[in-house]
Amino acid sequence: MKLVVVGGGIAGLAAAHRAVEWSRELGQPLDLTLLEAADRLGGTIQTERRDGFLVECGPDSFLSEKPWALALCRRLGIEELLVRTDDRFRCTYVVLGGRLHPLPEGFQLLAPARLGPFLASGLFSWRGKLRMGLDLVLPRGGDPDESLGAFVRRRLGREALERVAQPLVAGIYTADPGVLSLAATMPRFLELERRERSIILAMWRAARRAPAEAAGSSGARWSLFVTFREGMEEMIRALASRLPPGAVRLKERVTDVTREGSRWRVTTAGGVRLEADQVILAPEAHQAARMIRYLDPSLALLLEEIPYASSATVTLAYRRADIPHPLDGFGFVVPQVERRPIIACTFSSVKYPGRAPEGQALLRVFMGGALDEAILERDDESLVATARAQLGELLGVSAEPLFSRVGRHVKAMPQYHVGHLTRIEAIEQRLRRHPGLALTGGAYRGVGIADCVRSGEEAALRLLESPGVHR
Ligand SMILES: Cc1cc2nc3c(=O)[nH]c(=O)nc-3n(C[C@H](O)[C@H](O)[C@H](O)COP(=O)(O)OP(=O)(O)OC[C@H]3O[C@@H](n4cnc5c(N)ncnc54)[C@H](O)[C@@H]3O)c2cc1C
């Protein structure tokens, strides 16, 4: 059987690796080719070493709560290379009025799971706290596909949305909560409302059932995450090393995927033509759309319609002594209402071990996203200057950085707008007309790395275990 995987990000690699596992488990021969447009594997995942620092240009960690990435690490034998966040500094700060306020302990993304720290917090006004308390008595909503912004405003009020939900969501999804589908991104909160009506009550009950777990999950991006001692690319290297020699072909941009009788034909810009029994498409949805535009224009349109946002990371290395702030947290998020040109900053060398040499510090600033994409039009120098000016105002850093590194992620983050799940169902239905073809990646049912691993592995198994596969 000939299988072609298009795209060598985490989803494509997880799909290819699962196919190799499947062929070994069942003793089935597999002829695998993975075509990647870039000159490296990993897609959004990119780690660099510089002067003893470890710089992540893309994701810096993955969520261990969702089991698929961890399970893959175990199968790859790289679990012992993982490192945890340094939980002494689990606090996330929120910028308010130009100052950093700690997110109250136990605040779980949208609502407080612990009363004491919430009431004592200076992040919310008394009016805002009382409005959040209204959640205890408000009735259920009726919209099964409400925006996250509308949901939080309805249940918990404007302050909860503007000061916490919006900046945390911007940090995770680089998205505008006013159009982000709650059902597609955080269905847990919809389910809590459906089951228990009040979100706060539901979270208090859950915290009583599992206190340690609740204490550890204030602010999704910043807790329950793990990474690799040598950076996220460790996972990419391990996956690539398990593929058959010669299976990966870099600098091969796929232009067309068409049907030739009972087989598939995959064509690249360089003129390579591969025949295949099965094809897994793992690039961004807008790229997959272009590849299949002649095969199925309706499916291509559905894929094209998934919006993407662009973002940038600016990593800055400093001598620790040059940063007056105690850096006693994982970082800070910046609400849009603060009108600043950055969305978040991670104190990378505090959050994870081994990110900076002794006596030095590494900070990573996020910019752009759906609410401020225009900032990516600026050149690197200007992005670095903007990041430095913000760190000056918020952390008091005026020193020159030892070095800076800008990572650009153009149209890299899929946006799960209201209606996303309906579109994905339509895509999946349309795909059934094309046996032997699968789609995978962050565009469909989860943007996180763990979700992408699941998506890739499921795509491989769906194809390989479908009836009529040559064995
Ligand atoms: C700045 C940033 C930070 C993030 N942080 C986190 C985090 O901390 N934790 C987390 O879990 N998630 C994070 N995410 C999300 C996560 O990184 C991505 O959702 C995930 O890596 C996407 O993987 P993928 O394989 O679907 O796509 P990609 O990584 O985009 O890979 C797609 C691949 O397809 C290739 N390709 C495209 N077109 C073609 C073509 N025509 N022919 C051949 N190949 C092609 C591309 O070159 C690329 O290599 C972050 C995302 C961004 C942008």
The ligand as a Gaussian input file, in Angstrom:
#p B3LYP/6-31G(d) Opt

LIG

0 1
 C        2.844000      31.328000      18.097000
 C        2.094000      30.062000      18.420000
 C        2.196000      29.520000      19.688000
 C        1.511000      28.342000      20.010000
 N        1.657000      27.818000      21.261000
 C        1.112000      26.626000      21.541000
 C        1.398000      25.975000      22.780000
 O        2.158000      26.496000      23.612000
 N        0.829000      24.755000      23.010000
 C        0.026000      24.149000      22.083000
 O       -0.469000      23.053000      22.349000
 N       -0.240000      24.729000      20.899000
 C        0.287000      25.933000      20.595000
 N        0.057000      26.507000      19.372000
 C       -0.767000      25.783000      18.395000
 C        0.004000      24.629000      17.742000
 O        1.366000      24.944000      17.680000
 C       -0.480000      24.388000      16.324000
 O       -1.886000      24.323000      16.288000
 C        0.084000      23.078000      15.770000
 O        1.495000      23.061000      15.860000
 C       -0.378000      22.934000      14.343000
 O        0.161000      21.760000      13.796000
 P       -0.254000      21.281000      12.349000
 O        0.551000      20.075000      12.029000
 O       -1.728000      21.205000      12.226000
 O        0.121000      22.491000      11.364000
 P        1.488000      23.214000      11.026000
 O        2.441000      23.190000      12.143000
 O        1.083000      24.531000      10.456000
 O        2.117000      22.309000       9.872000
 C        1.645000      22.323000       8.555000
 C        2.793000      21.909000       7.650000
 O        2.295000      21.775000       6.315000
 C        3.278000      22.301000       5.449000
 N        2.664000      22.676000       4.164000
 C        1.830000      23.719000       3.929000
 N        1.496000      23.755000       2.616000
 C        2.135000      22.723000       2.024000
 C        2.195000      22.246000       0.684000
 N        1.539000      22.868000      -0.319000
 N        2.944000      21.146000       0.411000
 C        3.614000      20.513000       1.408000
 N        3.615000      20.936000       2.705000
 C        2.874000      22.022000       2.999000
 C        3.831000      23.501000       6.202000
 O        5.072000      23.914000       5.680000
 C        3.910000      22.948000       7.611000
 O        5.140000      22.327000       7.864000
 C        0.718000      27.694000      19.026000
 C        0.613000      28.241000      17.751000
 C        1.279000      29.412000      17.431000
 C        1.165000      29.976000      16.034000

